[in-house]
Amino acid sequence: MAVSRRRIAVDEGRAALTAWQDANPAAPGPEGTSAVPRTTIATAVRYSLEEVSARAPGNSVEVRVPPFGVTQCVEGPRHTRGTPPNVIECDAATWLAMVSGRLSWADAVAAGQVAASGLRADLSALLPL
């Protein structure tokens, strides 16, 4: 099993996530993420995607948080070409709310804030971080 290489320093990522949490005290509403620079949101998203991959290494699930990042995680059958069979996609505000514990996986899926397809496309055991 290969160890993923971090592109965002842990301290920098944690600081960005903390800044987002401080500026967004509640679960995201229709207005989404606000009050922090776009670069801070990007760093928080990328750091948290790296953290998910570190905690659940593998290539069977692809997690997409456009336009900021994508990662593959969770052990299982390896995807090699085309659209992966297990895909999770959401916006940055929803993703950061889930990783910080402000929004549960189940509530986000039920509200249609997360698109999840495939048998392995369930991160409820990994979130919040």
Secondary structure, DSSP 8 states (H G I E B T S, - for coil): ------SS-HHHHHHHHHHHHHH--S---TT-S-SS-HHHHHHHHHHHHHHHHHHS--SSEEEEETTTEEEEESSSS---SSS-SSEEEE-HHHHHHHHTTSS-HHHHHHTT-EEEESTT---TTT---
